[in-house]
Amino acid sequence: MQSEKLMIPGPVEVDDDVLGAMGAPVAVHYGPKGTALYNETTSQLKQVFRTEGDVFILVSSGSGGVEAAVASLFAPGELVAIVVNGFFGERLASIAELRGLQVVRVVAPWGEPVDPAQVRTTLSQHRQIAGLLAVSVETSTGVLNPLQSLGALAQEFNVPFAVDAVSSLGGEELAMDEWGIDVCVTASQKCLEAPPGLAPVAVSRRAWEIMDRKDNPYVGWYLNLKIWRQYAQEWGAWHPFPITMATSNVRALHVSLGKLLAEGLERRIARYHQAAQFFRAGLGPLGFSLFVEGAAATSVLTAVRRLPGLNVAELVTFLNDRYNIHIAGGLGATRGEIFRVGHMGQACSPESISLLLEALNEFLQVSDLARSPAPAPASPGPRDGLQ
Ligand SMILES: *Cc1c(COP(=O)(O)O)cnc(C)c1O
Protein backbone atom coordinates (compact mmCIF):
# COMPACT_ATOMS: atom_id res chain seq x y z
CA MET A 1 0.00 0.00 0.00
CA GLN A 2 1.40 3.37 -1.07
CA SER A 3 1.53 5.31 2.16
CA GLU A 4 -0.08 8.68 2.46
CA LYS A 5 2.31 11.48 3.29
CA LEU A 6 0.76 13.20 6.27
CA MET A 7 2.18 16.70 6.37
CA ILE A 8 -0.76 18.10 8.32
CA PRO A 9 -0.41 19.31 11.92
CA GLY A 10 -1.64 15.98 13.27
CA PRO A 11 -2.30 13.16 13.05
CA VAL A 12 1.20 12.37 11.88
CA GLU A 13 2.78 9.50 10.00
CA VAL A 14 4.23 7.22 12.67
CA ASP A 15 7.21 4.86 12.57
CA ASP A 16 6.70 1.21 11.61
CA ASP A 17 7.65 -0.11 15.04
CA VAL A 18 5.09 2.20 16.65
CA LEU A 19 2.47 0.89 14.24
CA GLY A 20 3.67 -2.67 14.86
CA ALA A 21 3.05 -2.32 18.59
CA MET A 22 -0.49 -1.27 17.79
CA GLY A 23 -1.04 -4.43 15.72
CA ALA A 24 0.01 -7.00 18.34
CA PRO A 25 -2.74 -9.21 19.83
CA VAL A 26 -5.07 -7.40 22.21
CA ALA A 27 -3.78 -7.62 25.78
CA VAL A 28 -5.44 -7.61 29.19
CA HIS A 29 -5.38 -4.04 30.47
CA TYR A 30 -5.01 -4.89 34.20
CA GLY A 31 -2.86 -7.24 36.26
CA PRO A 32 0.94 -7.15 36.37
CA LYS A 33 1.50 -6.59 32.65
CA GLY A 34 -1.26 -4.08 32.05
CA THR A 35 -0.27 -2.15 35.15
CA ALA A 36 3.44 -2.14 34.24
CA LEU A 37 2.72 -0.91 30.72
CA TYR A 38 0.57 1.93 32.01
CA ASN A 39 2.98 2.94 34.77
CA GLU A 40 5.99 2.86 32.48
CA THR A 41 4.16 5.01 29.96
CA THR A 42 3.06 7.58 32.54
CA SER A 43 6.68 7.70 33.81
CA GLN A 44 7.89 8.46 30.29
CA LEU A 45 5.22 11.13 29.99
CA LYS A 46 6.37 12.77 33.23
CA GLN A 47 9.77 13.23 31.65
CA VAL A 48 8.25 14.80 28.57
CA PHE A 49 5.95 17.10 30.58
CA ARG A 50 8.93 17.77 32.86
CA THR A 51 6.81 17.29 35.95
CA GLU A 52 6.85 15.47 39.23
CA GLY A 53 3.08 15.72 39.31
CA ASP A 54 0.65 12.95 38.37
CA VAL A 55 -0.01 11.85 34.82
CA PHE A 56 -3.14 10.08 33.58
CA ILE A 57 -3.82 8.70 30.14
CA LEU A 58 -7.40 9.38 29.14
CA VAL A 59 -8.83 7.30 26.34
CA SER A 60 -10.07 10.13 24.16
CA SER A 61 -8.76 12.62 21.67
CA GLY A 62 -6.98 15.71 22.97
CA SER A 63 -10.23 17.62 23.43
CA GLY A 64 -11.39 15.09 26.04
CA GLY A 65 -8.28 15.86 28.06
CA VAL A 66 -8.87 19.59 27.70
CA GLU A 67 -12.46 19.18 28.88
CA ALA A 68 -11.27 17.06 31.84
CA ALA A 69 -8.92 19.87 32.88
CA VAL A 70 -11.64 22.50 32.65
CA ALA A 71 -14.32 20.38 34.34
CA SER A 72 -12.07 19.22 37.18
CA LEU A 73 -10.35 22.48 38.05
CA PHE A 74 -13.34 24.80 37.95
CA ALA A 75 -16.94 24.75 39.13
CA PRO A 76 -19.87 26.19 37.16
CA GLY A 77 -20.28 29.90 37.80
CA GLU A 78 -16.58 30.55 38.37
CA LEU A 79 -14.87 33.21 36.29
CA VAL A 80 -11.79 32.25 34.26
CA ALA A 81 -9.48 34.18 31.92
CA ILE A 82 -8.81 32.47 28.60
CA VAL A 83 -6.29 33.51 25.98
CA VAL A 84 -7.98 33.55 22.58
CA ASN A 85 -5.86 34.15 19.48
CA GLY A 86 -7.07 31.41 17.20
CA PHE A 87 -9.43 28.53 16.64
CA PHE A 88 -8.24 26.38 19.55
CA GLY A 89 -8.25 29.25 22.05
CA GLU A 90 -11.83 29.88 21.00
CA ARG A 91 -12.60 26.18 21.43
CA LEU A 92 -11.13 26.28 24.93
CA ALA A 93 -13.46 29.18 25.72
CA SER A 94 -16.44 27.23 24.31
CA ILE A 95 -15.62 24.21 26.42
CA ALA A 96 -15.47 26.43 29.51
CA GLU A 97 -18.75 28.17 28.68
CA LEU A 98 -20.54 24.91 27.95
CA ARG A 99 -19.31 23.69 31.34
CA GLY A 100 -21.07 26.66 32.93
CA LEU A 101 -18.03 28.86 33.58
CA GLN A 102 -17.95 32.62 33.08
CA VAL A 103 -15.21 33.51 30.62
CA VAL A 104 -13.17 36.68 30.16
CA ARG A 105 -11.42 36.37 26.81
CA VAL A 106 -7.96 37.89 26.52
CA VAL A 107 -7.94 38.40 22.79
CA ALA A 108 -5.02 38.84 20.41
CA PRO A 109 -5.26 38.93 16.62
CA TRP A 110 -4.97 35.60 14.84
CA GLY A 111 -1.31 35.13 13.95
CA GLU A 112 0.01 37.07 16.96
CA PRO A 113 0.96 35.80 20.40
CA VAL A 114 -0.90 37.17 23.41
CA ASP A 115 0.80 40.06 25.19
CA PRO A 116 1.41 39.09 28.84
CA ALA A 117 0.79 42.72 29.84
CA GLN A 118 -2.77 42.34 28.57
CA VAL A 119 -3.21 39.18 30.65
CA ARG A 120 -1.86 41.06 33.66
CA THR A 121 -4.41 43.83 33.13
CA THR A 122 -7.24 41.30 32.94
CA LEU A 123 -6.10 39.48 36.08
CA SER A 124 -5.82 42.74 38.02
CA GLN A 125 -9.16 44.07 36.82
CA HIS A 126 -11.12 40.97 37.78
CA ARG A 127 -9.93 39.92 41.20
CA GLN A 128 -12.46 37.09 41.37
CA ILE A 129 -10.82 35.25 38.45
CA ALA A 130 -10.37 31.61 39.46
CA GLY A 131 -7.92 30.50 36.78
CA LEU A 132 -5.96 31.23 33.63
CA LEU A 133 -6.17 29.00 30.56
CA ALA A 134 -4.20 29.14 27.34
CA VAL A 135 -3.23 27.13 24.31
CA SER A 136 0.50 26.53 23.94
CA VAL A 137 0.87 26.28 20.16
CA GLU A 138 -2.22 27.73 18.48
CA THR A 139 -2.37 25.15 15.70
CA SER A 140 -4.73 27.21 13.56
CA THR A 141 -2.08 29.88 12.98
CA GLY A 142 1.27 28.47 14.11
CA VAL A 143 1.68 30.95 16.96
CA LEU A 144 3.58 29.96 20.07
CA ASN A 145 2.08 31.70 23.10
CA PRO A 146 4.44 32.95 25.85
CA LEU A 147 3.62 30.18 28.34
CA GLN A 148 6.46 30.89 30.70
CA SER A 149 5.35 34.50 31.24
CA LEU A 150 1.74 33.40 31.59
CA GLY A 151 2.75 30.82 34.19
CA ALA A 152 4.59 33.50 36.16
CA LEU A 153 1.48 35.69 36.10
CA ALA A 154 -0.70 32.83 37.30
CA GLN A 155 1.72 32.35 40.22
CA GLU A 156 1.72 36.06 40.98
CA PHE A 157 -2.08 36.25 41.05
CA ASN A 158 -2.28 32.89 42.78
CA VAL A 159 -4.59 31.23 40.28
CA PRO A 160 -4.16 27.84 38.63
CA PHE A 161 -2.82 27.77 35.08
CA ALA A 162 -4.20 25.16 32.65
CA VAL A 163 -2.57 24.61 29.27
CA ASP A 164 -3.69 22.95 26.06
CA ALA A 165 -0.36 21.61 24.79
CA VAL A 166 -2.04 19.18 22.40
CA SER A 167 0.08 20.24 19.42
CA SER A 168 3.29 21.24 21.19
CA LEU A 169 4.32 18.75 23.86
CA GLY A 170 7.44 16.96 22.64
CA GLY A 171 7.98 19.47 19.81
CA GLU A 172 8.44 22.76 21.63
CA GLU A 173 10.16 23.46 24.89
CA LEU A 174 7.75 23.14 27.80
CA ALA A 175 8.67 22.71 31.46
CA MET A 176 5.48 22.14 33.38
CA ASP A 177 6.80 22.41 36.95
CA GLU A 178 9.35 25.12 36.31
CA TRP A 179 6.88 27.27 34.39
CA GLY A 180 4.09 26.93 36.94
CA ILE A 181 1.65 24.96 34.82
CA ASP A 182 -0.97 23.23 36.94
CA VAL A 183 -2.80 21.07 34.47
CA CYS A 184 -1.24 20.32 31.10
CA VAL A 185 -2.97 18.35 28.37
CA THR A 186 -1.66 16.74 25.22
CA ALA A 187 -2.66 14.07 22.71
CA SER A 188 -0.95 11.03 21.22
CA GLN A 189 -1.20 11.98 17.54
CA LYS A 190 0.86 15.15 17.21
CA CYS A 191 4.43 15.68 18.47
CA LEU A 192 4.28 12.44 20.48
CA GLU A 193 4.18 10.70 17.09
CA ALA A 194 1.74 7.91 17.90
CA PRO A 195 -1.71 7.08 16.48
CA PRO A 196 -4.69 9.14 17.70
CA GLY A 197 -6.80 7.97 20.63
CA LEU A 198 -5.10 9.01 23.85
CA ALA A 199 -5.04 12.23 25.86
CA PRO A 200 -2.28 12.38 28.49
CA VAL A 201 -3.13 14.84 31.30
CA ALA A 202 -0.60 16.01 33.90
CA VAL A 203 -1.67 17.49 37.23
CA SER A 204 0.43 19.52 39.68
CA ARG A 205 0.27 19.37 43.47
CA ARG A 206 -1.22 22.86 43.58
CA ALA A 207 -3.97 21.74 41.21
CA TRP A 208 -4.91 18.89 43.57
CA GLU A 209 -5.00 21.29 46.53
CA ILE A 210 -7.34 23.57 44.61
CA MET A 211 -9.55 20.69 43.47
CA ASP A 212 -9.66 19.24 46.98
CA ARG A 213 -10.80 22.55 48.45
CA LYS A 214 -13.50 23.06 45.88
CA ASP A 215 -17.07 21.86 45.94
CA ASN A 216 -17.67 20.87 42.32
CA PRO A 217 -20.90 18.88 42.20
CA TYR A 218 -21.36 18.74 38.43
CA VAL A 219 -17.92 17.60 37.35
CA GLY A 220 -19.28 14.22 36.31
CA TRP A 221 -17.43 10.93 36.33
CA TYR A 222 -15.36 10.15 33.23
CA LEU A 223 -13.64 13.52 32.91
CA ASN A 224 -13.25 13.88 36.66
CA LEU A 225 -9.53 13.83 37.45
CA LYS A 226 -10.27 13.03 41.10
CA ILE A 227 -11.84 9.74 39.96
CA TRP A 228 -8.67 8.99 37.97
CA ARG A 229 -6.57 9.76 41.06
CA GLN A 230 -8.81 7.59 43.25
CA TYR A 231 -8.30 4.55 41.01
CA ALA A 232 -4.56 5.18 40.76
CA GLN A 233 -4.44 5.17 44.55
CA GLU A 234 -6.94 2.48 45.47
CA TRP A 235 -6.50 0.07 42.56
CA GLY A 236 -2.90 1.05 41.81
CA ALA A 237 -1.49 -2.43 42.36
CA TRP A 238 -3.49 -4.08 39.59
CA HIS A 239 -5.74 -1.60 37.71
CA PRO A 240 -4.53 2.01 38.12
CA PHE A 241 -7.27 3.65 36.03
CA PRO A 242 -11.07 3.63 36.25
CA ILE A 243 -11.83 2.21 32.80
CA THR A 244 -10.75 -0.37 30.21
CA MET A 245 -7.44 1.09 29.09
CA ALA A 246 -6.80 1.20 25.32
CA THR A 247 -3.76 -1.04 25.70
CA SER A 248 -2.99 -1.26 21.97
CA ASN A 249 -2.77 2.52 21.78
CA VAL A 250 -0.77 2.72 24.99
CA ARG A 251 1.71 0.16 23.64
CA ALA A 252 2.21 2.26 20.53
CA LEU A 253 2.63 5.41 22.61
CA HIS A 254 5.10 3.60 24.87
CA VAL A 255 7.28 2.68 21.88
CA SER A 256 7.05 6.17 20.47
CA LEU A 257 7.92 7.85 23.77
CA GLY A 258 10.87 5.45 24.11
CA LYS A 259 12.18 6.77 20.81
CA LEU A 260 11.60 10.37 21.83
CA LEU A 261 13.46 9.93 25.13
CA ALA A 262 16.28 7.97 23.46
CA GLU A 263 16.74 10.79 20.97
CA GLY A 264 16.42 13.34 23.78
CA LEU A 265 13.77 16.02 24.08
CA GLU A 266 16.15 18.82 23.19
CA ARG A 267 17.45 17.09 20.13
CA ARG A 268 13.94 16.28 18.96
CA ILE A 269 12.88 19.89 19.42
CA ALA A 270 15.99 21.07 17.55
CA ARG A 271 15.23 18.68 14.72
CA TYR A 272 11.69 20.06 14.31
CA HIS A 273 13.16 23.54 14.37
CA GLN A 274 15.62 22.69 11.60
CA ALA A 275 12.83 21.18 9.53
CA ALA A 276 10.76 24.34 9.90
CA GLN A 277 13.74 26.52 8.94
CA PHE A 278 14.49 24.37 5.92
CA PHE A 279 10.89 24.53 4.71
CA ARG A 280 10.65 28.31 5.27
CA ALA A 281 13.91 28.91 3.42
CA GLY A 282 12.43 27.10 0.42
CA LEU A 283 9.18 29.07 0.46
CA GLY A 284 10.73 32.50 -0.07
CA PRO A 285 12.05 31.82 -3.60
CA LEU A 286 8.61 30.51 -4.56
CA GLY A 287 7.15 33.88 -3.60
CA PHE A 288 5.36 32.79 -0.44
CA SER A 289 5.32 34.69 2.84
CA LEU A 290 4.69 33.40 6.33
CA PHE A 291 1.57 34.00 8.38
CA VAL A 292 3.61 34.33 11.59
CA GLU A 293 6.97 36.08 11.69
CA GLY A 294 9.86 35.87 14.08
CA ALA A 295 10.12 34.20 17.46
CA ALA A 296 6.36 33.80 17.83
CA ALA A 297 6.34 31.23 15.01
CA THR A 298 6.31 27.68 16.31
CA SER A 299 8.48 25.10 14.62
CA VAL A 300 5.95 22.29 14.86
CA LEU A 301 4.06 23.69 11.89
CA THR A 302 4.28 26.46 9.31
CA ALA A 303 1.32 28.59 8.25
CA VAL A 304 1.80 30.11 4.80
CA ARG A 305 -0.15 32.95 3.21
CA ARG A 306 -1.65 32.08 -0.14
CA LEU A 307 -0.41 33.97 -3.18
CA PRO A 308 -2.87 36.27 -4.93
CA GLY A 309 -4.89 34.08 -7.27
CA LEU A 310 -3.98 30.86 -5.50
CA ASN A 311 -6.94 28.75 -4.44
CA VAL A 312 -5.99 26.88 -1.27
CA ALA A 313 -8.59 24.15 -1.73
CA GLU A 314 -7.22 23.46 -5.23
CA LEU A 315 -3.68 23.32 -3.90
CA VAL A 316 -4.67 20.84 -1.19
CA THR A 317 -6.42 18.62 -3.76
CA PHE A 318 -3.53 18.85 -6.23
CA LEU A 319 -0.96 17.75 -3.63
CA ASN A 320 -3.24 14.97 -2.58
CA ASP A 321 -3.96 13.66 -6.08
CA ARG A 322 -0.53 14.10 -7.59
CA TYR A 323 1.81 13.47 -4.70
CA ASN A 324 -0.21 11.69 -2.03
CA ILE A 325 0.76 14.55 0.25
CA HIS A 326 -1.73 15.91 2.78
CA ILE A 327 -1.41 19.48 3.95
CA ALA A 328 -4.05 21.49 5.78
CA GLY A 329 -5.93 24.64 4.85
CA GLY A 330 -6.83 27.42 7.26
CA LEU A 331 -9.42 27.11 10.01
CA GLY A 332 -12.12 29.63 10.87
CA ALA A 333 -10.98 33.18 10.12
CA THR A 334 -8.04 32.05 7.99
CA ARG A 335 -9.93 29.54 5.86
CA GLY A 336 -8.99 30.08 2.21
CA GLU A 337 -6.23 32.51 3.18
CA ILE A 338 -3.46 30.24 4.46
CA PHE A 339 -2.28 26.66 4.25
CA ARG A 340 -0.57 24.81 7.06
CA VAL A 341 2.20 22.24 6.97
CA GLY A 342 3.14 20.10 9.95
CA HIS A 343 6.76 19.31 10.77
CA MET A 344 5.99 16.43 13.15
CA GLY A 345 6.77 12.76 12.60
CA GLN A 346 7.93 11.69 9.15
CA ALA A 347 6.98 15.11 7.78
CA CYS A 348 10.11 16.40 9.52
CA SER A 349 12.50 14.68 7.12
CA PRO A 350 14.40 16.77 4.53
CA GLU A 351 13.16 14.34 1.84
CA SER A 352 9.51 15.01 2.67
CA ILE A 353 10.06 18.75 2.80
CA SER A 354 12.01 18.82 -0.47
CA LEU A 355 9.28 16.81 -2.15
CA LEU A 356 6.63 19.22 -0.88
CA LEU A 357 8.61 22.25 -2.12
CA GLU A 358 8.96 20.60 -5.50
CA ALA A 359 5.23 19.86 -5.55
CA LEU A 360 4.39 23.45 -4.56
CA ASN A 361 6.60 24.69 -7.37
CA GLU A 362 4.84 22.42 -9.84
CA PHE A 363 1.45 23.66 -8.67
CA LEU A 364 2.56 27.25 -9.24
CA GLN A 365 3.78 26.36 -12.73
CA VAL A 366 0.61 24.59 -13.78
CA SER A 367 -1.58 27.32 -12.28
CA ASP A 368 0.43 30.04 -13.98
CA LEU A 369 1.32 31.59 -10.66
CA ALA A 370 5.05 30.97 -10.83
CA ARG A 371 7.31 33.91 -10.42
CA SER A 372 9.07 34.94 -13.57
CA PRO A 373 11.90 34.53 -14.18
CA ALA A 374 12.16 31.01 -12.80
CA PRO A 375 12.86 30.91 -9.04
CA ALA A 376 16.45 30.87 -7.86
CA PRO A 377 17.50 27.91 -5.74
CA ALA A 378 16.89 28.30 -1.99
CA SER A 379 19.57 30.47 -0.46
CA PRO A 380 21.22 29.05 2.62
CA GLY A 381 21.21 32.22 4.73
CA PRO A 382 18.31 33.81 6.61
CA ARG A 383 15.97 35.75 4.39
CA ASP A 384 13.84 38.80 4.91
CA GLY A 385 10.68 37.79 6.64
CA LEU A 386 11.79 34.22 7.05
CA GLN A 387 13.23 34.58 10.55
C1 LIG B 1 -5.38 19.15 17.59
C2 LIG B 1 -5.65 20.11 18.67
C3 LIG B 1 -6.74 19.98 19.55
C4 LIG B 1 -7.81 18.94 19.34
O1 LIG B 1 -7.33 17.70 19.58
P1 LIG B 1 -8.24 16.42 19.23
O2 LIG B 1 -7.27 15.32 19.50
O3 LIG B 1 -8.64 16.56 17.81
O4 LIG B 1 -9.38 16.45 20.15
C5 LIG B 1 -6.88 20.86 20.59
N1 LIG B 1 -6.00 21.85 20.76
C6 LIG B 1 -4.96 22.02 19.95
C7 LIG B 1 -4.01 23.15 20.21
C8 LIG B 1 -4.75 21.17 18.88
O5 LIG B 1 -3.72 21.35 18.05
The ligand as an SDF file (V2000), in Angstrom:
LIG
                    3D

 15 15  0  0  0  0  0  0  0  0999 V2000
   -5.3780   19.1470   17.5900 C   0  0  0  0  0  0  0  0  0  0  0  0
   -5.6510   20.1110   18.6710 C   0  0  0  0  0  0  0  0  0  0  0  0
   -6.7430   19.9820   19.5450 C   0  0  0  0  0  0  0  0  0  0  0  0
   -7.8110   18.9400   19.3430 C   0  0  0  0  0  0  0  0  0  0  0  0
   -7.3310   17.6980   19.5800 O   0  0  0  0  0  0  0  0  0  0  0  0
   -8.2360   16.4190   19.2330 P   0  0  0  0  0  0  0  0  0  0  0  0
   -7.2720   15.3200   19.4950 O   0  0  0  0  0  0  0  0  0  0  0  0
   -8.6380   16.5630   17.8080 O   0  0  0  0  0  0  0  0  0  0  0  0
   -9.3810   16.4480   20.1500 O   0  0  0  0  0  0  0  0  0  0  0  0
   -6.8820   20.8620   20.5900 C   0  0  0  0  0  0  0  0  0  0  0  0
   -6.0020   21.8500   20.7630 N   0  0  0  0  0  0  0  0  0  0  0  0
   -4.9570   22.0240   19.9500 C   0  0  0  0  0  0  0  0  0  0  0  0
   -4.0080   23.1500   20.2110 C   0  0  0  0  0  0  0  0  0  0  0  0
   -4.7450   21.1670   18.8780 C   0  0  0  0  0  0  0  0  0  0  0  0
   -3.7210   21.3480   18.0540 O   0  0  0  0  0  0  0  0  0  0  0  0
  1  2  1  0
  2  3  1  0
  2 14  2  0
  3  4  1  0
  3 10  2  0
  4  5  1  0
  5  6  1  0
  6  7  2  0
  6  8  1  0
  6  9  1  0
 10 11  1  0
 11 12  2  0
 12 13  1  0
 12 14  1  0
 14 15  1  0
M  END
$$$$
